[in-house]
Amino acid sequence: MHNITRILAAAVLFTALPACEAGTAKKIDTKKSVAKADAKADAKAPDSKTVTTPEPKPADTTPPAPDPADEKIQLAATLAKEISGAPDKADEILGKHGLDRDKLDALMFEIAGDPALTKRYMDARSQG
């Protein structure tokens, strides 16, 4: 087994040695080698097409959706103003807005439970 390994190693060395001899080595032009390498790399590279950037989308000119909290605040402020002007018609006013006393209470507790909503309600209530 050792003999086969030695023979194979010797065969490899004998075939490699002539290429290493000083007289038979060719002078390599590095510029041509680099150019050939670049040409091969370019051939393998994907098609280089002009990259176009997508056009920017036009600015969205639609107004933002109304904030549900704003609607609640406006409704509560409107109800408070209308009911304070005609307290004997409170149920009629609530019905006109699709509410009853329980729904009004729930709305007012929701607003009162949030300091920011309470402030906005008070501001809306003081206007008009």
C-alpha positions, 0 to 999 in steps of 0.5 A, a space after each residue: 500500500 505504501 508503494 502505491 502511495 509513493 508511486 502516485 506521489 512521484 507521478 504527480 511530482 514528475 508531471 508538475 516539475 516541467 511546468 516549474 522549470 525556469 526555461 519553459 515557464 511562459 511570461 504572463 502578461 498580467 494586463 491581458 489576464 485581468 482583461 480576460 478575467 473581467 470579460 469572463 466575469 462580465 459574461 457571467 454577470 446578469 444583464 446590466 440594464 439601466 435602473 429606473 427608479 419608480 416615480 414618486 406617488 402623488 401626494 395624498 390629497 384626501 383628508 384623513 379619516 375623522 377621529 372617532 374620539 372627535 366624533 364622540 366629543 362633538 356629539 357629547 358637547 352638542 347633546 349637552 348644549 341642546 339638553 341644557 337649553 331644553 332639559 324637559 326635552 332630553 329624551 327627545 333630543 337623545 332620540 334625535 341623535 340615536 341615543 338614550 340615557 344609558 348610552 349618554 351615560 356610557 359616552 360621558 363616562 368614557 370621556 370622563 375616564 380620559 383626561 385628554 378627552 375630558 379637556 377636549 370635551 370642555 374646549 368643545 363645550 365652551 365654544 359656541 
